[in-house]
Amino acid sequence: MARKQAKSITAPAKYGDQSISSLKGADRVRKRPGVIFGSDGLEGCEHSVFEILSNSVDEAREGYGSEITVTAFANGSIRVEDGGRGIPLGWNESEGRYNWDLVYCELYAGGKYDNNSDGAAYEYSLGLNGLGACATQYSSEYFSVRSYDGERLSEMDFRKGEPVGELRVRDLDKKERRHGTVQTWKPDIEVFTDVNIPKEYYTDMLRRQAVVNTGIRFKFRWEERSEDENGVSGSGKFEEHEYYYEQGIVDYISEIAGDTAETKIALWKLETKGRDREDKPEYKLKCDIAFCMSKKVQALEYYHNSSYLEHGGSPERAVKTAFVYAIDRYIKSAASGSQSKVKYNKNESKITFADIEDCIILVTNSFSTQTSYENQTKKSITNKFIADAMSAFMKEQLEIFFLENPADADRIATQVLINKRSRESAESARLDLKKKLSGTGTDMTNRIDKFVSCRSKDTERRELYIVEGDSALTSCKLGRNAEFQAIIPVRGKTLNCLKATYDKIFKNDIIVDLIKLLGCGVEIKGKVKGNIVPFDMSALKWAKIIICTDADEDGFQIRALILTMFYRLLPTLIDEGKVYIAESPLYEITTKEETLFAYNEPEKASIIGELEAKKKKYTLQRSKGLGENEPDMMWRTTMNPETRRLIRVTKADAEKTAYIFETLLGDDLPERKAFIALHGMEYMSDIDAY
């Protein structure tokens, strides 16, 4: 018997004094972009754009320039232009270095560290840490800056974080004289995993900036592009947008609410000073707060120093504390002889903010001369004074608002109590189908496990993909258009709705989640326990409902089970042509130039025939399951409206599916025997193959 050869074991590397090293220069960002930008993916790349824009916003807020233009070129480069004072790039005596070196090559160098002192260059500043310009330059394939101070033009170029050449300075003739900064750069794919910033990011971000910076006009230019065998190319033509809100957050709330506002829009303005701790320096705070009530639209947005606080922080805590306190106090006042008739029932529990946020549209826009951001991405602030000052101010203003507007106060309190009682009823009775099957709003991300929502609220455009399992969820999520395509995974094989009772059906989480997402209730025959939401076609939240499963036995069975659910509980959706099946390719045929997909055997034969006629080499393989597909393939074959194949489910399709299920899985034994006797021979060849 041969002796087994012993495995060689490599000794671990020695760890000692010489093992410690530090990143220097551009590598501090290029090798660890997530530390500065919060991510090394697309989100981080997007944030690098915001860092450059922030400096232009700060200039405009100080009164230097009233227009900012952002251009996104087809080659992936970006340009931000402002009418500010121009970034100083020349020699800095006190630092003994050029300012271009400090601003663009030195982390923690900037002109906004003393904005809490009198006579500072900036007062309420979005850029504080001296990181953004340098980090964006470091993470770029190339970066150029042109600075106009009214008399001279100063220019400097960089490539992959390093300066190229010397600072160039020339005098401007009378026709050229202007103020401002023009910064042009291209995010580096070697730094970020994805640099293809979508148009929607720019439009959303610039709209938000216009909302919270009244008097500043934001222009966006998107170069029209086309894709061919050489990649993406620009047309030289630009799609242009402009964002300007004369009354800031009041105009914005009016836009969100449309004709759904139940109360007038209240606007409050606060200016004060304070400190986070007794031994800390005093700083300034000013804040605009606006809100109204709406039963149909809900929105809560917080901004600080022009940055959208996606994760809230101090302003969010202030709003929650103040609104719960003030509305609870108003409701309790009915029991002590006030004119209001809105009151708690005996022994009823106190309202929570969850009851309030379902019926208000509120935006806060605050500025301070000293800000504690949770991190460099500026999505949350932690200042204690800001939270306390805003909370006390809103409590006082809400009390005045309720006294001066009793009808609006009653509307708000009444709706909050309705929300509260509905919530409590749902929590105490899991089988209350009104809670389980209706849902409110179009974004159910936080209410349904693993549901991936989309941005659009346009029910004439939104698509819901029902996919097979978590792996398919990941592939579809990466391959979809997040603007209008949402995804919900089906975890395993769902219930056979043809055989199950209604009680059993509505205890099934998968079915309940699907019906809740659809939003249109159910169609029930006969009497059922519980508070059933009647079917309402106008309440459907989706233009298309697309069943997307693997092209194998398990996938077909899951698809059939979902179809039987629609057939029994929501047949009108089938009649109206809202339900589709996404065809998955059976084969991938790869040549040197491209990958072709065949959805059936005849297509495979046709494609191979054409390739062989052209004497092209190819490889043929069975298409993988959805969960193994690359995002690009998912987009091309399954999700791109231009190239995918959808089968619209008809009433006849559903009836045939129901018949097969009922015959093979139901209780009609004679019919099953007759079916097997008639069709059994069709399957014998498959059995013989084994």
GUZADREN-282362 format. One record per residue (C-alpha): x, y, z. Coordinates in pm, whole numbers, padded with zeros to 5 digits, always signed. Last residue first. Example, Ala and Ser with C-alpha at 12.3 -4.5 7.8 and 13.67 -1.06 7.14 Angstrom:
2
+01367-00106+00714;+01230-00450+00780;
***
This chain:
690
-03412+00650-01635;-03488+00723-01997;-03776+00476-01978;-03958+00710-01737;-03925+01004-01978;-04053+00789-02264;-04351+00686-02051;-04474+01046-02004;-04707+01072-02303;-04832+00719-02228;-05004+00847-01914;-05227+01097-02097;-05566+00925-02133;-05540+00663-01858;-05374+00915-01627;-05654+01169-01684;-05927+00907-01630;-05766+00796-01306;-05741+01157-01186;-06108+01218-01276;-06216+00909-01079;-06008+01021-00773;-06156+01371-00744;-05988+01478-00417;-05739+01726-00560;-05370+01702-00643;-05365+01568-00999;-05711+01678-01113;-05734+01999-00911;-05385+02102-01014;-05447+02024-01381;-05783+02201-01376;-05646+02508-01197;-05366+02542-01453;-05617+02511-01737;-05844+02770-01574;-05550+03008-01527;-05440+02976-01889;-05799+03026-02012;-05834+03340-01798;-05524+03478-01961;-05168+03517-01830;-04960+03762-02033;-04634+03597-02132;-04335+03827-02095;-04015+03807-02297;-03737+04049-02208;-03555+04269-02463;-03696+04623-02453;-03871+04597-02116;-03535+04497-01960;-03610+04258-01673;-03576+03895-01781;-03324+03833-02055;-03115+04150-02078;-03145+04262-01716;-03087+03917-01570;-02788+03870-01803;-02635+04198-01687;-02695+04108-01321;-02503+03776-01357;-02717+03465-01325;-02668+03209-01048;-02990+03285-00858;-03196+03267-01175;-03093+02907-01236;-02826+02841-01497;-02889+02818-01869;-02788+02487-02021;-02464+02528-02205;-02351+02570-02562;-02010+02696-02668;-01948+02862-03002;-01715+02877-03298;-01843+03061-03602;-01849+02894-03941;-02117+03138-04068;-02343+02840-04146;-02248+02695-03807;-02361+03010-03635;-02692+03019-03824;-02767+02655-03748;-02676+02701-03382;-02924+02989-03357;-03203+02792-03530;-03147+02474-03328;-03154+02666-03000;-03467+02851-03108;-03639+02522-03192;-03539+02379-02850;-03676+02664-02641;-03582+03001-02489;-03250+03034-02667;-03009+03304-02553;-02711+03450-02735;-02383+03557-02578;-02156+03783-02781;-01835+03841-02975;-01628+03527-02919;-01939+03313-02926;-02158+03196-02640;-02485+03007-02667;-02676+03015-02337;-02971+02775-02321;-03311+02744-02153;-03386+03116-02138;-03629+03234-01868;-03976+03354-01970;-04130+03606-01733;-04493+03514-01660;-04748+03796-01648;-05048+03908-01442;-05219+04245-01507;-05424+04138-01809;-05759+04268-01679;-05907+03916-01661;-05601+03797-01467;-05632+04081-01217;-06006+04008-01199;-05934+03653-01083;-05785+03775-00752;-05844+03514-00478;-05901+03187-00664;-05721+03239-00995;-05454+03461-00836;-05371+03189-00585;-05384+02927-00861;-05123+03128-01051;-04893+03134-00749;-04918+02754-00716;-04851+02709-01088;-04539+02927-01073;-04408+02733-00773;-04467+02407-00965;-04294+02538-01277;-03994+02652-01074;-03965+02318-00899;-03981+02130-01230;-03728+02351-01409;-03724+02685-01596;-03653+02885-01280;-03919+03130-01159;-04032+03486-01241;-04399+03573-01192;-04456+03932-01311;-04728+04159-01170;-04759+04457-01405;-04900+04809-01364;-04875+04788-00987;-05037+04948-00681;-05389+04814-00727;-05631+05045-00540;-05839+05117-00852;-05920+04746-00883;-06097+04744-00547;-06162+04401-00394;-06330+04407-00056;-06110+04420+00257;-06218+04133+00479;-06279+04200+00849;-06259+03851+00988;-06442+03524+00949;-06542+03441+00594;-06882+03418+00427;-06920+03314+00063;-06704+03392-00239;-06412+03621-00167;-06235+03859-00406;-05933+04009-00234;-05797+04353-00140;-05637+04592-00391;-05303+04662-00219;-05087+04427-00431;-04824+04432-00158;-05071+04317+00107;-05188+04036-00118;-04830+03913-00164;-04751+03938+00207;-05070+03750+00301;-04990+03473+00053;-04637+03425+00184;-04744+03454+00548;-05005+03177+00528;-05268+03231+00800;-05496+03388+00541;-05499+03070+00332;-05576+02849+00631;-05882+03053+00726;-05988+03068+00361;-05984+02689+00338;-05713+02515+00137;-05768+02294-00169;-05758+02546-00455;-05517+02774-00268;-05235+02521-00280;-05002+02688-00029;-04662+02821-00125;-04355+02629-00229;-04036+02773-00088;-03978+03133+00023;-04136+03343-00247;-03918+03649-00301;-04065+03999-00350;-03911+04240-00602;-03978+04597-00715;-03912+04746-01060;-03987+05117-01127;-03678+05330-01052;-03467+05038-00930;-03418+04914-01289;-03333+04552-01222;-03013+04345-01251;-02874+04376-00898;-03214+04319-00735;-03293+04038-00979;-02974+03851-00891;-03024+03899-00516;-03391+03797-00522;-03303+03489-00729;-03075+03379-00445;-03343+03455-00185;-03610+03228-00333;-03818+03211-00651;-03923+03554-00772;-04244+03760-00772;-04152+04073-00970;-04374+04377-00908;-04374+04645-01178;-04446+05016-01135;-04541+05220-01445;-04911+05306-01428;-04894+05291-01049;-04654+05589-01050;-04497+05592-00703;-04149+05539-00847;-03854+05457-00620;-03875+05078-00615;-03920+04840-00322;-03725+04529-00226;-03935+04299-00005;-03711+04087+00218;-03967+04067+00503;-04268+04290+00451;-04333+04603+00659;-04012+04807+00629;-03998+04803+00250;-04374+04852+00202;-04342+05170-00006;-04661+05245-00198;-04874+05382+00085;-05107+05188+00307;-05147+04817+00376;-05465+04633+00283;-05435+04258+00338;-05300+04201+00686;-05447+04500+00866;-05794+04452+00722;-05743+04079+00756;-05758+04084+01134;-05606+03740+01183;-05316+03874+01385;-05554+04022+01637;-05397+04236+01911;-05150+04411+01684;-05410+04487+01420;-05649+04639+01672;-05368+04844+01821;-05273+04984+01482;-05632+05068+01389;-05680+05236+01725;-05368+05445+01681;-05439+05544+01321;-05792+05651+01412;-05654+05843+01710;-05406+06021+01482;-05686+06099+01238;-05901+06261+01508;-05609+06459+01651;-05515+06600+01310;-05869+06690+01210;-05941+06840+01553;-05630+07061+01532;-05726+07173+01181;-06069+07282+01308;-05915+07447+01616;-05670+07662+01414;-05548+07943+01644;-05535+07731+01960;-05391+07426+01781;-05126+07639+01610;-05026+07805+01938;-04979+07467+02108;-04793+07338+01804;-04559+07639+01814;-04470+07586+02182;-04402+07214+02142;-04209+07290+01821;-03974+07533+01999;-03904+07296+02289;-03819+07010+02050;-03606+07227+01821;-03400+07355+02113;-03352+07011+02272;-03253+06832+01951;-03023+07114+01841;-02864+07132+02187;-02792+06758+02189;-02605+06765+01856;-02602+06412+01702;-02637+06463+01330;-02732+06203+01065;-02668+06141+00696;-02350+06350+00679;-02142+06101+00475;-01839+06202+00685;-01978+06043+01003;-02245+06090+01273;-02225+06461+01206;-02163+06695+01498;-02239+07045+01375;-02120+07390+01474;-02238+07704+01298;-02587+07558+01270;-02846+07525+00996;-03188+07356+00997;-03442+07261+00733;-03725+07051+00872;-03984+06889+00646;-04319+06740+00746;-04601+06566+00561;-04835+06411+00814;-05084+06123+00833;-04895+05799+00894;-04629+05984+01093;-04871+06051+01378;-04972+05698+01477;-04610+05580+01458;-04524+05874+01684;-04713+05709+01968;-05056+05781+02117;-05127+05715+02486;-05322+05411+02605;-05700+05406+02652;-05826+05359+03009;-06155+05536+02920;-06157+05643+02559;-05921+05922+02459;-06059+06250+02335;-06161+06450+02032;-06456+06668+02134;-06249+06988+02134;-06402+07292+02304;-06188+07239+02613;-06348+07115+02937;-06081+06904+03102;-06147+06577+02916;-06098+06748+02582;-05754+06868+02703;-05631+06507+02692;-05645+06511+02312;-05447+06837+02297;-05185+06707+02541;-05137+06391+02333;-05105+06607+02022;-04841+06833+02182;-04628+06563+02350;-04631+06321+02054;-04549+06606+01815;-04267+06748+02027;-04083+06424+02108;-04099+06279+01756;-04000+06607+01593;-03705+06661+01828;-03574+06306+01780;-03591+06353+01402;-03408+06685+01424;-03127+06529+01635;-03061+06217+01428;-03232+06170+01096;-03093+05869+00911;-03140+06014+00561;-03035+06354+00689;-03036+06542+00358;-02746+06788+00373;-02822+07158+00320;-02671+07262+00656;-02914+07016+00813;-03207+06855+00636;-03486+06631+00768;-03760+06469+00564;-04084+06307+00677;-04337+06221+00409;-04690+06076+00405;-04950+06104+00132;-05313+05984+00141;-05454+06098+00475;-05271+06432+00460;-05179+06673+00741;-04948+06969+00699;-04591+07054+00796;-04316+07315+00784;-04010+07373+01001;-03739+07631+00924;-03434+07633+01151;-03158+07856+01278;-02889+07754+01521;-02588+07952+01640;-02307+07819+01859;-02193+07837+02221;-01865+07667+02309;-01862+07350+02526;-01817+07353+02906;-02190+07364+02974;-02266+07093+02721;-02426+07091+02375;-02432+07470+02358;-02686+07736+02274;-02795+08009+02037;-03129+08084+01871;-03315+08142+01546;-03639+07952+01479;-03885+07982+01191;-04225+07812+01173;-04432+07730+00867;-04778+07567+00885;-04930+07431+00564;-05310+07442+00579;-05491+07125+00677;-05631+06821+00494;-05369+06831+00217;-05447+06577-00060;-05465+06821-00354;-05090+06811-00420;-04926+06703-00095;-04576+06659-00234;-04577+06984-00434;-04725+07183-00144;-04459+07032+00081;-04189+07149-00161;-04333+07499-00198;-04332+07534+00182;-03982+07380+00200;-03825+07651-00011;-04040+07952-00091;-03881+08033-00428;-03798+07671-00502;-03559+07637-00799;-03451+07332-00993;-03353+07334-01360;-03320+07042-01599;-03131+07002-01928;-03091+06705-02162;-02765+06764-02342;-02650+06701-02698;-02286+06616-02769;-02401+06267-02865;-02193+06083-02610;-02059+05730-02649;-02107+05415-02444;-01920+05102-02549;-01737+05020-02872;-01993+04758-02977;-02268+05018-02940;-02433+05221-02665;-02584+05567-02700;-02569+05877-02484;-02748+06203-02420;-02534+06426-02202;-02715+06517-01881;-02709+06886-01785;-02838+06992-01443;-02902+07347-01330;-02951+07450-00967;-03082+07799-00892;-03009+07933-00544;-03264+08172-00391;-03396+07922-00143;-03143+07656-00045;-03338+07376+00122;-03562+07285-00171;-03296+07354-00435;-03063+07106-00266;-03337+06843-00261;-03400+06892-00633;-03025+06862-00694;-03007+06527-00514;-03312+06378-00684;-03210+06491-01033;-02849+06382-00987;-02929+06037-00850;-03197+05981-01115;-02943+06031-01395;-02762+05717-01285;-02401+05720-01162;-02201+05460-01354;-01891+05453-01133;-01922+05103-00986;-01660+04909-00789;-01500+05236-00681;-01123+05294-00662;-00994+05132-00983;-01313+05248-01155;-01187+05604-01101;-01441+05886-01076;-01387+06134-01363;-01324+06498-01284;-01410+06855-01373;-01412+07145-01127;-01509+07495-01241;-01485+07765-00974;-01632+08112-00966;-01587+08477-01041;-01577+08639-01384;-01354+08837-01614;-01325+08685-01959;-01445+08985-02164;-01223+09226-01971;-00908+09020-02022;-00815+08769-01756;-00463+08752-01613;-00291+08414-01612;-00202+08151-01354;-00093+07792-01413;-00006+07578-01111;+00259+07324-01210;+00252+06992-01392;+00025+06699-01310;-00050+06663-00939;-00109+06308-00805;-00436+06150-00698;-00493+05935-01004;-00419+06231-01232;-00427+06592-01122;-00455+06930-01296;-00431+07290-01173;-00561+07620-01310;-00571+07978-01178;-00759+08244-01378;-00704+08604-01278;-00892+08928-01222;-01241+08829-01111;-01123+08547-00883;-01169+08265-01135;-01059+07913-01034;-01020+07630-01284;-00982+07282-01130;-00892+06956-01302;-00930+06595-01187;-00829+06268-01353;-00895+05902-01275;-01047+06025-00952;-01037+05888-00596;-00765+06127-00474;-00949+06426-00619;-01270+06321-00443;-01085+06271-00114;-00913+06610-00140;-01233+06798-00220;-01434+06620+00050;-01196+06606+00347;-01164+06953+00495;-01398+06860+00778;-01672+07119+00759;-01846+07120+00420;-02213+07201+00475;-02141+07544+00620;-02355+07790+00812;-02106+08069+00882;-01826+08072+00624;-01530+08309+00589;-01540+08369+00966;-01581+08727+01090;-01704+08625+01434;-01624+08267+01530;-01841+07958+01475;-01709+07916+01119;-01357+07856+01251;-01283+07520+01085;-01429+07618+00749;-01129+07716+00536;-00986+07374+00458;-00726+07106+00531;-00828+06780+00700;-00693+06555+00425;-00416+06711+00220;-00380+06674-00157;-00670+06877-00303;-00715+07167-00063;-00366+07181+00087;-00175+07122-00238;-00394+07367-00429;-00330+07607-00139;+00041+07605-00211;+00257+07535+00090;+00437+07722+00372;+00129+07696+00593;+00127+08059+00708;+00251+08189+00373;-00008+08010+00157;+00095+08024-00211;-00183+08015-00468;-00490+07795-00519;-00764+08004-00355;-01098+07848-00459;-01303+08099-00659;-01523+08366-00502;-01845+08192-00602;-02026+08171-00935;-02040+07792-00951;-01952+07513-01191;-01952+07137-01120;-01835+06902-01397;-01859+06524-01407;-01687+06255-01613;-01856+05924-01690;-01788+05918-02065;-02146+06032-02133;-02092+06357-01947;-02278+06461-01632;-02294+06840-01598;-02376+07021-01272;-02449+07394-01281;-02474+07617-00974;-02645+07957-00976;-02676+08229-00714;-02316+08339-00674;-02136+08453-00362;-02400+08527-00099;-02270+08306+00182;-02524+08044+00078;-02375+08049-00271;-02027+07971-00142;-02154+07689+00082;-02347+07541-00210;-02032+07536-00424;-01845+07353-00148;-02127+07102-00112;-02123+07025-00487;-01772+06882-00452;-01873+06655-00162;-02201+06560-00331;-02012+06419-00628;-01800+06205-00393;-02126+06081-00239;-02229+05930-00570;-01906+05729-00586;-01968+05605-00233;-02321+05494-00322;-02190+05323-00638;-01952+05100-00446;-01652+05163-00217;-01889+05276+00057;-01924+05536+00335;-01741+05802+00132;-01448+05866+00365;-01382+05522+00521;-01535+05346+00220;-01263+05479-00008;-00993+05262+00159;-00724+05187-00100;-00777+05503-00307;-00840+05718+00000;-00524+05687+00208;-00351+05565-00109;-00356+05923-00237;-00079+06028+00000;+00037+05769+00250;-00102+05450+00397;+00074+05339+00713;+00272+05025+00800;+00298+04792+01100;+00463+04452+01048;+00815+04580+01128;+00753+04575+01504;+00632+04214+01502;+00418+03956+01332;+00617+03668+01180;+00446+03508+00885;+00275+03180+00968;+00473+02866+00886;+00359+02696+00570;+00249+02337+00624;+00347+02073+00370;+00103+01784+00343;+00250+01440+00406;+00260+01204+00109;+00042+00902+00163;+00232+00572+00174;+00146+00332-00106;+00000+00000+00000;
***
